[in-house]
Structures are given as structure tokens and as C-alpha cells.
Amino acid sequence: MPTVRDDLVLNSAHLSYLLDTAGDGFVVCDAAQSIVLINKQAERIFGYGEGELLGASVQCLMPERYRARHETAFVDRLQDPAGMPIRYVEAHGLRKEETEVPIEVRFTYTPLGDTVYFTGSVRDVTAQVAVREELQRRAKEIERLKDALEQERDYLREEVRTSGRFGDIIGDSPALRMVLAQIEAVAKTNATVLVTGESGVGKELVARAIHTASPRADAPLVKVNCGSIPKGLFESEFFGHRKGAFTGAVRDRVGRFRLAHRGTLFLDEVGEIPFELQAKLLRVLQEQEFEPVGDERTQRVDVRIVAATNRDLPKEVAEGRFREDLFYRLGVFPIAVPPLRERVEDILPLALHFLELAAQELNITRPDVPKSLASRLQSYAWPGNIRELQHVIERASILSGGGPLRAEMLSLPVAQGTARLSSHSSTGSFASRLRASSSAEEAATICAALEEHSGNVQQTARSLGLSRQALYRRMEKHGIPRPQRGDPR
């Protein structure tokens, strides 16, 4: 009970003034739940005019879902009104126009003589709820950004680990100088670049050189290997997804396009993208916008595209395996990287570079290359191109232990080593037959090469001037079965 001076008399006008100037709304109802008193603040909260609610049921101020529970609680309060807990609870009120308003409300027992009344104290907490929801939204956004940064950190760590596997672009052959001139010309533009060439020629190095020389050099260069993405995860990998978008989506994921925002996206092995998914990639390339899986909101990005492939895309288009519009969209500025056998002048500088890298990693003195071995390196056809040269040099460095290199350390077959110079070797024969063959002849050439090498896939690939993976793709195309596990092939 409030403390009041004995000589202070409060009439109904005073009480009305006090109620109408209170910060909370007050709704008083009788034992039949009929409203007998309501102040202006409560009328404002519920959107009613002065006196409109007098005589109405208090249940008209609550949504339908609350009414059954309220009815049960009200009966309990009539039986034991003094035992009512006095506390504010958060709920929703129902306004006159049938909209809901978030409120805090508490009911108290108000005895006046022999009559039982109940008073509901009501606070409009719309502003507080909005602040709380905004804080929750920001907390979720912070968590999303944290996950995105962690993913970008992990991606960039992997990029740092794998970057420079072939060193810088090394060499001074006429064929390479032409490629470098094209890189210099296109780097400062935003043109889409299509880098073509055999496996292992250094297409990724060309992409990195374009990015490094471009105005986007301070932003990320993001790589995605199109051939390694399962069909069902294509959209998630490229565009990201929201938590719960599909089974296994336990958190939000940032796609490669978002990671590459304001930078360069390198689409390696772009010819491996399934035909039915190419239209989705084309739309993003054209519009620079996409929707993450499970999210209807469109995201815009600013991404420069550099694509690479070892496939013959015009042939793929003609045979219906690659969209013509996507091919033209990617091939705005084509750069063909020559195979190592057409860059003979670059073989020795590259070998010396890889020897230096291997010596640093193994903490040994860099071995010299005798003239006889230099000639051997330059006469070999290098079907695996720069990648194969690097692996051969790394293996030879390990075997040398810092001593001089010897021919047996290179593990280059003599017949293979002279293949580029001799038109009579099996290597040269199979490789030239493959380049000149039709689709049916190609299958026959592959089968003949497999038979010639007793089913050894690695040797067959070398004889055809292909990488192992490229040979497997051609075998799959022609329905030639892969060797089974345990098969000597």
C-alpha cells in the first residue's frame, strides 16, 4: 500500500489523471472478465478510442492462441486470487485493426470491498523487441562473417601452400615470349580469358600472372577445379549455401564467387563442367549475380574470370558437350600455352630452377647438370610437360643427395628420350596418330597403345603425349574400361 497523508483526499478525477499520465497501460476487469476501467495509455497500445473498450471482454485484447490458456488461468485466480504470482510476462496483444503488438503484462488481484477485480498492467515493448531482434540478427551476421573469414583463411592457406609449384614463368623461347606479350596486353583489362593447352604446361601460372599484373592484384585470386566438384555440390561450391539448405549443410558456406569478389576467379578444367550445369555458370558470368543454395536473396559480385582447359572446346561444342554461348563468353581473349616440346630453349632453365627449389627443400647443394644430361632433357618429348619435368628433377635431386646428377637418376627411357627427334619411335608414332585421328581412330589408337605397353596406363599415357588423367578421360569417352585393382596395368 502506498503511504498517503491523512488529510489528502483523492477523488475520481485525481485518480483518472494519475492513471492517464502513468507510463504503463492499466486494464481493470471484473470476475466476468468485463473491462470496467482502462487508461489512455492502454487504449493507445491497443489502438482504441476513449471509452470504446468499457464493457468488452478482456479476451478481445489477446490473440486467439492465448485465450484458452488465459481462461484456465483466470478460473484458478478466482479460486485463489491472493495466491497469484506478480510478475511481468512477455506476450502479444491484439490491436483493434487485428495486428499484434509485443507487450509485457502482469495481472494483480485488486479487492474493493466485497467485489473482486483484476488489474492488468501493460507495457508496449515494440522498441525493445526490435532492438533485441536486431542484436540477434547482428550476432548471426557476425557468426556468418566469422565462418566466412575462417573459410577464406583456410582457402588462402591452401593457396599459399600450393602457389608457385612451378615457380615463376621461366624461359625465353619465342613461343613463351608470345604468351607473355598476350598476358601483358590483357592483364590491365577486365576481359574474360580462356587459357588452353595440354596438362602440365602451366596454365595456372598464366592465370596468376594475369591477376598479378591487373588492377585487381590486391584482391584474392580464387581457384576452383571444375573437374573435381561432384555434380550435386556444384552450386554450393560456386555460389555457397545457407545452413540447412540440404542434408549436411550444418552451417552457412561462402561460395567461390563471393570469395573472389573484386578479384579474379580461376576456373581450372572448365571443360569438365557437366552440360546441365553450364547454364547456371553462364548466367553468373553474364549478370554477375547469383543466389546461394537455400537463400532467395540475390547477391551481386564483381569478379574477373580466367578459365583454363586442356580440352578442344570447339570440338566439344560441335559434339554437344559444351554450350556454344558459354564457350564464346569464356573465350573473349584466348591464350594458347605451348607444350614443353615446343619450348626446347626453356627446358634447361626450368630444370635448373627446379633443382634450386629441391636443393632448398632438401637442404643440399644444388647439383650441376652435365652437358650430356642437358641434351637428354632437351631431346625428351615431355608428354607431362612442366609438371613432369618438375617431378623428374625432384626425384633426381633426392637420389643425388647433393652429388652430381647421373642419367639413371632421371628415369627417362631412351626410346622416350629420343621420341621428339625420331619419327620411328613408338612414342612419336602413337602421339602423332592420336593428334591426327578421328573419334573412332582415337579409340583404336588408345587400344593399340595399351596393348603395346602391356596395359600399363602410365607408359601408355606418355606414349600418347597425355597425362594419366587425360588418358582416363579419353578412355571413359570411348567406353574403354579402366584396369581393375590388382590388374598389372
Secondary structure, 3 states (H helix, E strand, C coil): CCCCCCCCCCCHHHHHHHHHCCCCEEEEECCCCEEEEECHHHHHHHCCCCCCCCCCEHHHHCCHHHHHHHHHHHHHHHHCHHHCCCCCEEEEEECCCCCEEEEEEEEEEEEECCEEEEEEEEEECHHHHHHHHHHHHHHHHHHHHHHHHHHHHHHHHHHHHHCCCCCCCCCCCHHHHHHHHHHHHHHCCCCCEEEECCCCCCHHHHHHHHHHCCCCCCCCEEEEEHHHCCHHHHHHHHHCECCCCCCCCCCCECCHHHHCCCCEEEEECHHHCCHHHHHHHHHHHHHCEECCECCCCCEECCCEEEEEECCCHHHHHHCCCCCHHHHHHHCCEEEECCCHHHCHHHHHHHHHHHHHHHHHHHCCCCCCCCHHHHHHHHHCCCCCHHHHHHHHHHHHHHHHCCCCCCHHHHCCCHHHHCCCCCCCCHHHHHHHHHHHCCHHHHHHHHHHHHHHCCCCHHHHHHHHCCCHHHHHHHHHHCCCCCCCCCCCC
